[in-house]
Amino acid sequence: MNDEDTHNKPVLAVHKYLRAAPRHEPESQEASAEAFQEARAKSREALMLDVRLTDGTIVSFPYGSLSLAKYLPSGAIVLRFGKDEVYAEGRNLSRLRDAITEHRARFIQEGIDAELNIKPQDAAHIERITITEGDDEL
């Protein structure tokens, strides 16, 4: 074996590897897509926060106008978007406030009493959300 053979073989092996068509199993593609969606959601900041009420109303607030995110140990979060204010009452809301201040929460949502009984004790649960727009309530 001379020096030319030594240098050519690794290069040729790399080229063969790069030219080989990747094998994809249907299940792994599906799992990969789900993992990508989750990773994308966690790695990118949300542009808006959706506030979902039990009556089906959804109000979206731009994170760019979030000027206050206050956690109250009594079990509430106060969010101020410009002149609008969102007041959410519930339990275990400190981690939710953290996600909001990092612009990672896509939405907050009022829960129902039935959910309260099936959620883990340490899970966040919002019992009531009040949205105040300037001086008018929505």
C-alpha positions in Angstrom: 0.0 0.0 0.0 1.5 3.3 -1.0 0.7 6.9 0.3 -1.8 7.6 -2.5 -4.0 4.6 -1.5 -4.0 5.6 2.2 -5.2 9.1 1.3 -7.8 8.0 -1.3 -9.5 5.3 0.7 -10.8 7.5 3.6 -12.0 10.2 1.1 -13.7 7.6 -1.0 -15.4 6.0 2.0 -16.7 9.5 3.1 -18.0 10.1 -0.4 -19.8 6.8 -0.4 -21.3 7.5 3.0 -22.5 11.0 1.9 -24.0 9.6 -1.3 -25.9 6.8 0.4 -29.6 7.5 0.6 -30.8 7.7 4.2 -33.2 5.1 5.5 -36.3 6.4 7.2 -38.7 4.3 9.0 -42.3 5.7 9.0 -42.5 5.5 12.8 -39.2 7.3 13.3 -40.2 10.1 10.8 -43.4 10.6 12.8 -41.5 10.7 16.1 -38.9 13.0 14.6 -41.6 15.4 13.4 -43.2 15.5 16.9 -39.8 16.0 18.6 -39.1 18.9 16.1 -42.4 20.6 16.9 -41.8 20.3 20.6 -38.2 21.5 20.3 -39.3 24.4 18.0 -41.9 25.5 20.5 -39.5 25.4 23.4 -36.6 27.1 21.5 -38.5 30.0 20.0 -40.1 32.8 21.7 -43.8 33.2 21.1 -44.9 36.5 19.4 -48.3 36.6 21.1 -50.0 35.2 24.2 -53.4 33.8 23.7 -55.8 34.1 26.6 -58.5 31.5 26.3 -61.7 31.8 28.2 -64.2 29.0 29.0 -66.9 30.6 26.8 -64.6 30.0 23.7 -63.3 33.6 23.5 -59.6 33.9 22.7 -57.9 37.2 23.0 -54.3 37.5 21.7 -51.8 40.0 23.3 -48.4 40.8 21.7 -45.5 39.9 23.9 -43.8 43.1 22.7 -46.3 45.2 24.7 -46.0 43.2 28.0 -44.9 45.8 30.5 -45.8 43.9 33.8 -45.9 40.3 34.9 -46.7 40.1 38.6 -47.1 36.9 40.6 -49.2 37.1 43.7 -48.6 34.4 46.3 -52.4 34.4 47.0 -52.7 32.6 43.7 -52.9 35.1 40.9 -50.9 36.5 38.0 -51.3 40.1 36.8 -50.2 40.8 33.2 -50.2 44.3 31.7 -50.1 44.7 27.9 -50.1 48.5 27.3 -53.4 49.7 28.9 -54.9 46.2 28.9 -54.7 44.0 32.0 -55.1 40.3 32.4 -55.8 39.0 35.9 -55.6 35.2 36.3 -56.6 33.4 39.5 -55.7 29.9 40.3 -53.1 27.6 41.9 -49.4 26.9 41.2 -49.0 29.8 38.8 -45.4 30.8 39.5 -43.9 28.5 36.8 -46.5 29.8 34.4 -45.5 33.4 35.2 -41.9 32.3 34.5 -42.8 30.9 31.1 -44.7 34.1 30.3 -41.8 36.4 31.2 -39.5 34.3 29.0 -42.1 34.6 26.1 -42.4 30.8 26.0 -46.1 30.4 26.9 -48.3 30.2 23.8 -51.5 30.5 25.8 -53.1 30.7 29.2 -56.5 29.1 29.7 -59.3 29.1 32.2 -59.8 25.6 33.5 -63.0 23.9 34.6 -63.7 22.3 38.0 -63.6 18.8 36.5 -60.0 19.4 35.4 -59.0 20.5 38.8 -59.7 17.0 40.2 -57.6 15.1 37.6 -54.6 17.4 37.5 -51.6 16.6 39.6 -51.5 18.6 42.9 -48.5 20.6 41.7 -49.9 21.4 38.2 -51.0 25.0 37.4 -54.7 25.6 37.2 -56.4 28.8 36.3 -59.9 29.1 37.8 -60.8 32.5 36.4 -59.4 35.1 34.0 -60.5 38.7 33.9 -59.5 40.9 31.0 -59.7 44.7 31.4 -59.2 46.8 28.3 -58.3 50.3 29.4 -61.4 51.1 31.5 -63.7 48.7 29.8 -64.0 45.0 30.6 -64.1 42.5 27.7 
